[in-house]
Amino acid sequence: MYYAFNRNELKKFYSRSKKGKLEKIEDIEILRFFEDNIKIKMIRLNSDSVAVDEKKDVKKAEKIIKKLLKKN
């Protein structure tokens, strides 16, 4: 499952620097959106996309991109 937010929602998220009660417990940032009553819609995708959540994920994504570029 993937989720995305528009610029205004992200600005609101970052303007509230303190974690809410749920986010403190679970340490999952999407809970801050939930606590701020920002609508969350998740959709299932049939895709081979790669999540980039940490620095180590960047290298993995770059390798995949390079392979795709070589094919085309």
Sequence and secondary structure as in RCSB ss.txt:
>XXXX:A:sequence
MYYAFNRNELKKFYSRSKKGKLEKIEDIEILRFFEDNIKIKMIRLNSDSVAVDEKKDVKKAEKIIKKLLKKN
>XXXX:A:secstr
 B    HHHHHHHHH  S  HHHHHH  THHHHHHTT     B   S      SHHHHHHHHHHHHHHHHH 
